[in-house]
Amino acid sequence: MSATLGTMLKQLQPDWSIQVLEKLGDAAEESSNPWNNAGTGHSALCELNYTPQKPDGSIEISGAVKVNEQFQVSRQFWSHLVENGDLPEPSSFINPTPHMSFVWGEGNVEYLRKRFDALKDHPLFEGLEYSEDASVIRGWAPVLIPGRAKSQPIAATRIAAGTDVNFGALAGSLMKYMEDNGAQITYDARVTNIKRQKDGLWRISCRREIGLAPFDIYARFVFVGAGGNALNLLQKSGIPEIRGYGGFPVSGEFLRSDNPELVARHQAKVYGMAAVGAPPMSVPHLDTRVIDGSTSLMFGPYAGFSPKFLKSGSVFDLFKSIRPHNLVPMIAAGTGNLSLVKYLVGQLAAKKSTKFAELQQFFPKGEEKDWYRITAGQRVQVIKKDAKKGGVLQFGTEVVAAADGSIAGLLGASPGASTAAPIMLGLIETCFPDRIEAWRPKLIAMVPSFGKKLSDDPALADSIMTRTAQILRIPR
Ligand SMILES: Cc1cc2nc3c(=O)[nH]c(=O)nc-3n(C[C@H](O)[C@H](O)[C@H](O)COP(=O)(O)OP(=O)(O)OC[C@H]3O[C@@H](n4cnc5c(N)ncnc54)[C@H](O)[C@@H]3O)c2cc1C
């Protein structure tokens, strides 16, 4: 997020001085690290949680259209940078990987058929295919079928336009662009406090993780892009807008296989249905991952609970985030989400073999010897005040900004990295409203659809999707 915002600001206002403070020794070692997230270019091509079934049985597609629109903004921003030589060869961070949804059981098959019917004619979902035929599905993803009972009803959708994104490589390249253009990036520097001074500047206090004395820097504008730790730092800033917000950390694990024979047999991201009580981001999926030139498979995530707000955080993070103003929302969100708590406890207690059985629901002939566990990133879900319920748990992301726009941060986790560009454009509009007119030509050069909705303009959608596909070398 910080790398995206910093790059945008460098493009819009090259004379501004920008400083990045990162507590770890390199960029993108937390959630944006390629092995800490699933690398799905989230565009709702396959993720079923964006298309819930309504009580009348019809499918709600507005969430899917929104996420797809957002990803098209990211594609445009990355294309602009690639075209100008500000990002390297696209395959270093984005690779074509078909996106599939795969379900079993009569009810789920009916749901997927209806979802396909609801999306197939939408301009942003052009090319979506559907099948209930095992031989067709086997052609799309060979490992899904052998070992499965012939009597089991199954269905899948597939779209070639899906992508696998190495968000770590992307963040590293954006940081390099910023540094090459005058930004100062300081690693091993942990921000410990953020306070407003009488002169209106923000004082950012830092501690060196390695050697050297603490130091302060002063800024007119601060973006708290600290991932799971943003809540804590925004609380320290004392802005009233953060009052009532809390965080609920969810940890995770993936299974990974580098077995070349298996990797060669599966080239897709295959998303299934979430288990009852599971948070939407715990939908299981079997993924091709392309990282630093080599391909692996990944399955998961298996959710769990840890009170840390970052993978490298402290077990006191959750406890330290509790304030009088967020106590009621946090208790209400906890008691209102007992099925989630039950699900997480169940996942924590689950035996290795039970977890592997989840993989075998996708890949019946999968063998434990080919897979090993890796720890995923921490996600801190947003808890916020709710007039009726006292507090609610939210699964999206949310920008929290001071009324004068001098400080802002991003809470929440999903869909996250895929939508960093539209989220940061929104933040720019919130925090720099008086500059937007002057910046508009450059904003349109970076994102040609800026200010427009692609779903309202199929011709524009077609030309933009075709163009970004050519530049990023991914299917249309
Ligand atoms: C299991 C899992 C799967 C996911 N799958 C996907 C996916 O498939 N597609 C997708 O688009 N998104 C996915 N996401 C979400 C995505 O990873 C995140 O939304 C995104 O990486 C967040 O980026 P960020 O810059 O906000 O946070 P981060 O990448 O976590 O960066 C925050 C940075 O702030 C630093 N920091 C924290 N505190 C301080 C401090 N006090 N001082 C200095 N530095 C500090 C950290 O060290 C870190 O480098 C997934 C997330 C998880 C956990």
The ligand as an SDF file (V2000), in Angstrom:
LIG
                    3D

 53 58  0  0  0  0  0  0  0  0999 V2000
   -3.2860  -15.4760    4.0350 C   0  0  0  0  0  0  0  0  0  0  0  0
   -3.4810  -14.2660    3.1840 C   0  0  0  0  0  0  0  0  0  0  0  0
   -3.8630  -14.4140    1.8530 C   0  0  0  0  0  0  0  0  0  0  0  0
   -4.0700  -13.2820    1.0540 C   0  0  0  0  0  0  0  0  0  0  0  0
   -4.3520  -13.4450   -0.2650 N   0  0  0  0  0  0  0  0  0  0  0  0
   -4.4740  -12.3570   -1.0580 C   0  0  0  0  0  0  0  0  0  0  0  0
   -4.6640  -12.5310   -2.4590 C   0  0  0  0  0  0  0  0  0  0  0  0
   -4.7130  -13.6410   -2.9560 O   0  0  0  0  0  0  0  0  0  0  0  0
   -4.7940  -11.4020   -3.2210 N   0  0  0  0  0  0  0  0  0  0  0  0
   -4.7550  -10.1530   -2.6760 C   0  0  0  0  0  0  0  0  0  0  0  0
   -4.9040   -9.1830   -3.4090 O   0  0  0  0  0  0  0  0  0  0  0  0
   -4.5510   -9.9660   -1.3550 N   0  0  0  0  0  0  0  0  0  0  0  0
   -4.3970  -11.0430   -0.5440 C   0  0  0  0  0  0  0  0  0  0  0  0
   -4.1600  -10.8720    0.7950 N   0  0  0  0  0  0  0  0  0  0  0  0
   -4.1640   -9.5190    1.3450 C   0  0  0  0  0  0  0  0  0  0  0  0
   -2.8490   -8.8030    1.0410 C   0  0  0  0  0  0  0  0  0  0  0  0
   -1.7660   -9.6410    1.3420 O   0  0  0  0  0  0  0  0  0  0  0  0
   -2.7840   -7.5260    1.8740 C   0  0  0  0  0  0  0  0  0  0  0  0
   -3.9730   -6.7780    1.6820 O   0  0  0  0  0  0  0  0  0  0  0  0
   -1.6370   -6.6230    1.4680 C   0  0  0  0  0  0  0  0  0  0  0  0
   -0.4430   -7.3590    1.3220 O   0  0  0  0  0  0  0  0  0  0  0  0
   -1.4960   -5.5510    2.5320 C   0  0  0  0  0  0  0  0  0  0  0  0
   -0.4430   -4.6760    2.1740 O   0  0  0  0  0  0  0  0  0  0  0  0
    0.0040   -3.5650    3.2070 P   0  0  0  0  0  0  0  0  0  0  0  0
    1.0260   -2.7560    2.5480 O   0  0  0  0  0  0  0  0  0  0  0  0
   -1.2180   -2.8840    3.7440 O   0  0  0  0  0  0  0  0  0  0  0  0
    0.5830   -4.3930    4.4490 O   0  0  0  0  0  0  0  0  0  0  0  0
    1.9390   -5.2240    4.6190 P   0  0  0  0  0  0  0  0  0  0  0  0
    2.3760   -5.8600    3.3610 O   0  0  0  0  0  0  0  0  0  0  0  0
    1.7320   -6.1000    5.8070 O   0  0  0  0  0  0  0  0  0  0  0  0
    2.9900   -4.1060    4.9270 O   0  0  0  0  0  0  0  0  0  0  0  0
    2.9740   -3.3720    6.1360 C   0  0  0  0  0  0  0  0  0  0  0  0
    4.4010   -2.9920    6.4080 C   0  0  0  0  0  0  0  0  0  0  0  0
    4.4330   -2.1050    7.5250 O   0  0  0  0  0  0  0  0  0  0  0  0
    5.5650   -2.4500    8.3070 C   0  0  0  0  0  0  0  0  0  0  0  0
    5.3260   -1.9580    9.6670 N   0  0  0  0  0  0  0  0  0  0  0  0
    4.3800   -2.3560   10.5350 C   0  0  0  0  0  0  0  0  0  0  0  0
    4.4790   -1.6580   11.6840 N   0  0  0  0  0  0  0  0  0  0  0  0
    5.5070   -0.7970   11.5350 C   0  0  0  0  0  0  0  0  0  0  0  0
    6.0970    0.1780   12.3640 C   0  0  0  0  0  0  0  0  0  0  0  0
    5.6530    0.4270   13.5980 N   0  0  0  0  0  0  0  0  0  0  0  0
    7.1530    0.8810   11.8900 N   0  0  0  0  0  0  0  0  0  0  0  0
    7.6230    0.6640   10.6280 C   0  0  0  0  0  0  0  0  0  0  0  0
    7.1080   -0.2590    9.7990 N   0  0  0  0  0  0  0  0  0  0  0  0
    6.0510   -0.9890   10.2460 C   0  0  0  0  0  0  0  0  0  0  0  0
    5.6180   -3.9660    8.2260 C   0  0  0  0  0  0  0  0  0  0  0  0
    6.9020   -4.4630    8.5670 O   0  0  0  0  0  0  0  0  0  0  0  0
    5.2690   -4.2000    6.7630 C   0  0  0  0  0  0  0  0  0  0  0  0
    6.3820   -4.2340    5.9280 O   0  0  0  0  0  0  0  0  0  0  0  0
   -3.9150  -11.9840    1.6080 C   0  0  0  0  0  0  0  0  0  0  0  0
   -3.5120  -11.8350    2.9440 C   0  0  0  0  0  0  0  0  0  0  0  0
   -3.2600  -12.9590    3.7170 C   0  0  0  0  0  0  0  0  0  0  0  0
   -2.7700  -12.7690    5.1070 C   0  0  0  0  0  0  0  0  0  0  0  0
  1  2  1  0
  2  3  1  0
  2 52  2  0
  3  4  2  0
  4  5  1  0
  4 50  1  0
  5  6  2  0
  6  7  1  0
  6 13  1  0
  7  8  2  0
  7  9  1  0
  9 10  1  0
 10 11  2  0
 10 12  1  0
 12 13  2  0
 13 14  1  0
 14 15  1  0
 14 50  1  0
 15 16  1  0
 16 17  1  0
 16 18  1  0
 18 19  1  0
 18 20  1  0
 20 21  1  0
 20 22  1  0
 22 23  1  0
 23 24  1  0
 24 25  2  0
 24 26  1  0
 24 27  1  0
 27 28  1  0
 28 29  2  0
 28 30  1  0
 28 31  1  0
 31 32  1  0
 32 33  1  0
 33 34  1  0
 33 48  1  0
 34 35  1  0
 35 36  1  0
 35 46  1  0
 36 37  1  0
 36 45  1  0
 37 38  2  0
 38 39  1  0
 39 40  1  0
 39 45  2  0
 40 41  1  0
 40 42  2  0
 42 43  1  0
 43 44  2  0
 44 45  1  0
 46 47  1  0
 46 48  1  0
 48 49  1  0
 50 51  2  0
 51 52  1  0
 52 53  1  0
M  END
$$$$
